[in-house]
Amino acid sequence: MVASSLPHNTDIAVIGAGPHAMTVVTHLLQKRQQLRQRLLVFDPSGTWMQQWQNQFAAFEIPHLRSPAVHHPDPNPYALRQFAHLRSHELYPPYDLPGTLLFQDFCQELIRRWSLQNHIVTAKVVRIEPIKQNLRSRFRLWLHNSQSIVARRVILATGGNTPQIPAWAQQISSPYPQERLCHSCHVDLRHLHLRGETILIIGSGLTSGHLALGAIARDAKVILMSRRNLQEKLFDADPGWLGPKYLKSFWAEPDWQTRAELIQKARNGGSMTPAIMTQLRRAQHHTCVKLMENCQVLYATWQSNSWQISCDDGSKHECDRIWLATGTKTDITTEPLLKEVIERYPISTAKGLPVLDSHLRWVGCELFITGGLAALQVGPVARNLSGARMASERIVPALHKPSLSFSYQ
């Protein structure tokens, strides 16, 4: 749907069309088909999963890190059933879906649930709380100055901003923009790197994918991390998917303690054993240098290359720097929510909002899924498994009148 044909009002507006949005919409439609006519999804691409697919393609990621039971369909076994003739695209050790398999499965979901009919090709730039006929509503302002009033809003955009190290922010000398960028702006498909040396900062899986992509393009890589590289199958212990760890997490009344537990559980990123094996093989062939427990002190752009000084006394020269330094989450700096925060002030812990048990912003009908819901969902909130856990909390409040706010 193009923005020009928008209705004036909608019951439920979903902002974002990634895996979290898809998960909550399929779960909602399974519970209440009647809501199909009262649901709109806003995304600037006009298609489902566009940003997700772009990122996987840009990093040339062969398969997901999550097992085949984690996906947007309400039936946990739907992906396995879809893959019955493509079992070679489920990777060991836990049937990790190949990227193409997962994308094809999501396209099948879009077809089966008629999800494309709900998408509005538009970027939401403001969420304005308003009163309409004495009832609380939201006016969603779009990039083209149009607007639509929604009774309930689900924010499924991620809400993360790139984390840039202090030394990178302090570089004063001018340099070509493409020679220093955050990983979210790197697209391996468009790069010719033969003969270049690339410094990659970070210890998570993204840095591993980028390193292998650069090596495949005949570049030399320096992979630098401020601590030892961690080797783990998943980015958080599987115990966080069920009562093993979540029971005590949910029983913890102090939000600050919960936020610290989340940080500790995710522990700043890790590599899978398969990626570490490839990196060690590349190190043996001198294609990559792994520099652990090392940080950049400062970098200067001179004579068409970077001169790097590190805290261990070493100096390096490279052609590009890629910052695989992750993202930071802070609800108070989310531009979309500025007016919501002013109208409905909210408690936070380490940048995360304290939502109610249905992941609803206290005082209004705004729901949040993704990493911003971690205080309620737990450390896997941003993952595919977290999308399902969030949907199980949000959907009842959308289709059961007794769980809606009764105030005006």
Secondary structure, 3 states (H helix, E strand, C coil): CEHHHCCCEEEEEEECCCHHHHHHHHHHHHHCHHHHHHEEEEECCCCCCHHHHHHHHHCCCCECCCCCCCCCCCCCCHHHHHCCCCHHHEECCCCEEEHHHHHHHHHHHHHHCCHHHHEEECCEEEEEEEEECCEEEEEEEECCCCEEEEEEEEECCCCEEECCCHHHHCCCCCCCHHHEEEHHHCCHHHCCCCCCEEEEECCCHHHHHHHHHHHHCCCEEEEECCCCCCECCCCCCHHHHCHHHHHHHHHCCCHHHHHHHHHHHHCCCCECHHHHHHHHHHHHCCCEEEECCCCEEEEEEECCEEEEEECCCCEEEECEEEECCCEEECHHHCHHHHHHHHHCCCCEECCEECCCCCCECCCCCEEECCHHHHHHHCCCCCCHHHHHHHHHHHHHHHHCHHHCCCCC
